[in-house]
Amino acid sequence: GNGYIEGKELENFFQELESARKGAGVDSKYDNLGDKMKEFMRKYDKNSDGKIEMAELAQILPTEENFLLCFRQHVGSSSEFMEAWRRYDTDRSGYIEANELKGFLSDLLKKANRPYDEPKLQEYTQTILRMFDMNGDGKLGLSEMSR
């Protein structure tokens, strides 16, 4: 909940990552999980603080796994959130409808230099709606979007 993967969370992350790699048939050049963790941290812990922060994690994961991280980085503060809300609520309805959300996600992915195609953008839009549209009306109210 602090925006970092550290300590036991980091260890659990590596165990899950290793399990997923083995499940995908990817061989490891390291026998020891500790050695793998050290190499990983050397490569991805850009500020050498011993933690993986959201920005670092977003560079590791492919687009499918990190588009929510991009969203979080794009609207980090409440003022940035309200600015984004006003920009993408184009009809000033007080809601972000699916087409407005799609525009937001498209701009977000462009800003993050993440490739996408129309079907993937549609999938991301529907995923966000499924995750945050609590009342099922097909649009996001301010309280839903702030989640």
Number of C-alpha atoms within 10 A of each C-alpha: 4 6 10 16 18 16 11 9 12 16 15 13 15 17 14 12 12 17 13 12 13 12 10 9 9 11 11 12 8 11 9 9 14 12 12 16 17 12 13 12 16 13 11 16 17 14 11 11 10 16 19 20 18 17 16 15 17 19 14 13 12 12 19 12 12 18 19 16 16 22 15 14 15 15 17 11 11 10 10 12 16 14 12 14 23 15 13 19 17 14 12 11 9 14 22 25 20 17 15 20 24 21 14 20 21 21 12 19 18 12 11 17 10 15 12 14 9 10 9 13 18 16 14 20 21 16 12 17 22 12 10 18 19 15 10 10 10 16 21 23 19 13 11 16 17 13 8
